[in-house]
Amino acid sequence: MIIYNVTAKVNHAFVDEWLKWMKQEHIPELMNTGLFLDYRLSRLLDQDETEGPTFTVQYFCDSMEHYNTYIAEYAQAMRQKGLQRFGNNFIAFRTVMQVIS
């Protein structure tokens, strides 16, 4: 199992709009690629929230092949949509993990 993890710090003024967009548009669009099996949206606790809260979205897929297909065919366009909508009101970084047990 592969986990594609996106961690985002969101400006306080945009949290509600960002969460709505994630739940109603971004995550459904990503899941509709058919490359991921499930996801989990979480808020990090015990973080410095001076600049805004931090969220993670973990997308689960069954192979590196599916992850690589997502990166090659979908990731750039989907990232661009977030930047166009929210500009510099959030910052995100991505990690990829393999489940061991």
C-alpha positions as CSV (number, residue, x, y, z in Angstrom):
1,M,0.0,0.0,0.0
2,I,1.3,3.5,-0.9
3,I,0.2,6.6,0.9
4,Y,0.4,9.9,-0.9
5,N,0.4,12.5,1.9
6,V,-0.2,16.2,1.3
7,T,0.3,18.5,4.3
8,A,-1.0,22.1,4.0
9,K,-0.9,25.1,6.3
10,V,-3.9,27.4,5.5
11,N,-4.3,31.1,6.2
12,H,-6.9,31.6,9.0
13,A,-9.1,33.7,6.7
14,F,-9.4,30.9,4.1
15,V,-9.8,27.8,6.3
16,D,-13.5,27.4,5.8
17,E,-13.4,28.0,2.1
18,W,-10.4,25.8,1.7
19,L,-12.0,22.9,3.6
20,K,-15.2,23.2,1.6
21,W,-13.2,23.2,-1.7
22,M,-11.2,20.2,-0.5
23,K,-14.3,18.2,0.5
24,Q,-16.6,19.1,-2.4
25,E,-14.2,19.6,-5.3
26,H,-10.5,18.6,-4.9
27,I,-10.7,15.3,-3.1
28,P,-13.7,14.0,-5.2
29,E,-11.8,15.0,-8.4
30,L,-8.7,13.2,-7.2
31,M,-10.7,10.1,-6.2
32,N,-12.5,10.1,-9.6
33,T,-9.1,9.4,-11.3
34,G,-9.7,5.8,-10.1
35,L,-6.1,5.6,-9.0
36,F,-6.7,5.8,-5.2
37,L,-8.7,3.5,-3.0
38,D,-9.5,5.8,-0.1
39,Y,-8.4,9.0,1.7
40,R,-8.3,10.6,5.1
41,L,-8.5,14.3,5.8
42,S,-7.0,15.3,9.2
43,R,-6.0,18.4,11.2
44,L,-2.7,18.4,12.9
45,L,-2.8,19.1,16.6
46,D,-0.1,20.6,18.8
47,Q,1.1,22.8,16.0
48,D,2.0,26.5,15.9
49,E,-1.1,28.0,14.3
50,T,0.1,31.6,14.2
51,E,-0.1,31.5,10.4
52,G,-3.0,29.1,10.3
53,P,-3.9,25.5,11.0
54,T,-2.2,22.6,9.4
55,F,-4.1,19.8,7.6
56,T,-3.0,16.5,6.1
57,V,-4.8,14.5,3.4
58,Q,-3.6,10.9,2.9
59,Y,-4.6,9.2,-0.3
60,F,-4.2,5.5,-0.4
61,C,-3.3,3.5,-3.5
62,D,-2.3,-0.1,-4.1
63,S,0.9,0.5,-6.2
64,M,3.6,2.9,-7.1
65,E,2.4,2.5,-10.7
66,H,-0.9,4.1,-9.8
67,Y,0.8,6.9,-7.8
68,N,3.2,7.5,-10.7
69,T,0.3,7.7,-13.2
70,Y,-1.4,10.3,-11.0
71,I,1.8,12.4,-10.8
72,A,2.4,12.1,-14.6
73,E,-1.2,12.7,-15.8
74,Y,-3.1,14.7,-13.1
75,A,-1.0,16.2,-10.4
76,Q,0.2,19.4,-12.1
77,A,-3.3,20.4,-13.3
78,M,-4.8,19.7,-9.9
79,R,-2.1,21.7,-8.0
80,Q,-2.6,24.6,-10.4
81,K,-6.3,24.7,-9.6
82,G,-5.5,25.2,-5.9
83,L,-2.9,27.9,-6.6
84,Q,-5.4,29.7,-8.9
85,R,-8.1,29.6,-6.2
86,F,-6.1,30.3,-3.1
87,G,-2.8,31.8,-4.3
88,N,-0.3,32.2,-1.4
89,N,-3.0,31.7,1.3
90,F,-1.8,28.2,1.8
91,I,1.4,26.3,1.5
92,A,1.6,22.5,0.8
93,F,4.3,19.9,0.7
94,R,4.0,16.3,-0.3
95,T,5.5,13.0,0.8
96,V,5.0,9.4,-0.3
97,M,5.1,6.5,2.1
98,Q,5.0,2.7,1.8
99,V,3.0,0.8,4.4
100,I,5.2,-1.8,6.0
101,S,2.6,-3.6,8.2
